[in-house]
Amino acid sequence: MLNEKQEEIMEAIWGAGENSMHSIEAIKKRCVVDFSEEDLLELEKQGLIVSGSDKILFSSQGKSIAEAIMRRHRLAEVLVSSVLKLKNSSMEEVACKVEHCLAPEVEESICTLLGHPGVCPDGKPIPMGKCCRKRLKVVDNIVVSLNELRPSEKGKITYIKPGSHSNLHQLMSIGLQPGIVVTVHRTNPAFCIKFENTELAMDEELARNIFVWKIEN
């Protein structure tokens, strides 16, 4: 998994390449973070880029990853400009923060909600995603209460309703917190979930106040 700095470098390489510019100097001009030769060597070690003759090019794997990064960034630009009504530098600053937080399921929902935009606010193309190819028109309600999941179904915790249960802090202390993927083990006679190496029974009220991104099996 790439960190934010590496993602920004990949974006810069993509952006320069769109104008048939592949030199390190051209890439640095487009990158919002400073990077060194060591940073490029690390990406090369991961098999994402190929360098030579003052040119930086993507490997096939690197191109696929960079395309996904650019898709998230440009979707974020459309989102903050059309929904949040931000412009220019403010739009770019917020978009840069949003893009690093977009999970695949959220990305597809945002793209569908925006009508599968083909270009970002400055006219640059947005790479297509699965939702675009399927021409989805309805955003799935993928955030649900934990108690709505059936046995064997999974969900990633997105938030827990604050103050909803006296044992909330105790549950968070054992690892039941946002970002954790849980699997419903059974619903009767007690609601029981599994996560990491833990199996936990809880009452219906608590399960109702834990909200998850439903993960399709």
N, C-alpha and C positions, 0 to 999 in steps of 0.2 A: 504494500500500500504506500502510495506517495504522500509526502507531507505537503503542506501548503506551499512552501517555497518551490518544491519540485514541480508542483502543478502549475505554478506561475511561469516557470521556465518553459514547461511544455507548451503552455499557451503562447508564449512569445515566439517559440520556434514555429508553431502553427501559423501565427499571424504573419510572421516574416515570410514564410513559405507561400502564403496566399498571394504575395506580390513577387514571387520568384526570387526572394532574397534569402540566402542561407548562411551568410557569414556570421561569425560570432558578434561582430560589431553591430550588424543589423538587428540581431536578436536582442542584444543588450539594450538597444534604443527602444525596443518594444516591451521590455520586461519591467514590471512595476517594482521588482526587488533586485538588489544587487546580487550577482552570483559570480563565482570564481571558476577556474578551470577544474578544480576538484569537484565542484557540483556537477559539471558536465561529465567528468570521469565516472562519477557514481551512477548517473543515468545510463552511461555506456555499459558499465558493469552489469546493470540490470537488464541489458539487452533492449533498451528502449530507443537509443539513438546510435547513429554511426557517424564518426567524424573523420575528416581527411581533406587536405588541400583547402583549409580554411572554410570548410563547409560542414554544416550540421544537418543531418537528415534523419528522418525517423526510420526505424525498423518497421516491419509489418505489425508487430505487437505494439510498438510505440505509437504508430499512427492510429491504431484502434483506440488506445487509451487516450491519446490527445484529442481525438474526435469526440469522445464522451465528455472530456473536460470542457472543450469548447461549447458543446451543446448545453451543458449546465450553465456555463457563464452567460451565454447569449440568451438563454431562456430567463435567467435571473435579470438581465438587462431589460427584457420585455416586461417582466413582472413588475419591477420597481418603477419603470417609466409609465406603464399603462394603468397599473393599479394604485401604486403609491404616488404617482405623478411627480417623481423626481426627475431632474434634468441634469445633463452634462456631468460635471465632476461629482456631484452628490450621487447621481445615478450609478456612476462607475464605482464609487467607493462602497456603496451599499451592495451592489451586485457582486463585487469581489468577496464580500463577507458571506453573502447568501449562498453563492455557488458551492462553497466548501461544506455546506451543511445539507445539501440536497441528496437525500437517499433516493435510490432508483424508483421506488414506488411513489415518492413525493414528486419527483421530476416528471413522471408520466402524468400524474394528476394535474400538475401545473400546466404542462403542455396542452393537455386536453381542454382544460379550463380556458386557456388563451386561444383555443381554436387552431392549434398546431401551426404556429407562425413559421414562415419560411425564412424570414430575415429579422435581424435585431434592429434597434432604433437607428443605427448608422448605416443600415443597408447591407451588412455582411450576412452571408448565409448561415442558417442554423442547421447543423447536421440532423438528419431525420432519426427518429427513434422508433421502437416497435409500435408505440401508440399511433404514430403518424402513418405507418404502413398499414395498420389495421383500420385507420380512419375512425378511431374511437370518438364518440361524441358525448358520452356520459362519464362523468367522474365517479368512480366507485366510492362508496362510503367505507373507506378502509380503516378509519379510526372508530373502534367500537369498544364497548365495555368488555372487560375480561370475561364476565359471566355470560356473554353472548357467544363465546366460542364453545364448540362441541369437543368431546373427547378426541384426542390426537391432533387437533388443530393448534396452530402456533401463532404467536403474536409478539411483536417487539414493544415493550412498554414505552409509551411516549410521555405520559405524565400520570401522576397519582393525585386525585382531588385532595387538596390540603385540608387538614382538620377533619377528615372523614372518618377516622377510626382511631381509637385510643392506642392501638398497637402499631400505628403507622411508622413511627421512628424505629421501633424494634425490627420491623420488617425490612426497612431500608438498611439497617445496620448489618443484616445478614445477606445483603446483596440484591434485594428485590427493589430495583430502582430504574429510572429511565435508561433505555438502551439495552436492557437485558431481554433476551428472547426466552419466552416461557411456552411450555406445552401443557395443554389441559390433559391431565391423566384420567380423571373421571369427574362426574358431576353429582353422582349419588353413591352412597348416602351422604357424602360430604363433598364439597368442591375441592378438588385437589390438583395442584400443578407441579410441574417439574421444571427446574432451571439449573443450568450448570450441573453440580453434583448434589443438588438438594431437591427433596420432595416435600411439599408443604400443603397442608390442609388449611382452608380458610372459610369464613362464613360468607354467605351470599352478599351481605351488605358491603363488605370490603371488596369482593370481586367486582361488584357493580361500580365501584369508584376508582378502579384501576383501568386506565385507557391504553389500548394497544393498537399498533399498526398490524392489521391482519396479514399474515404471511401465507400465501397460497402454497400448498404442498405440491 
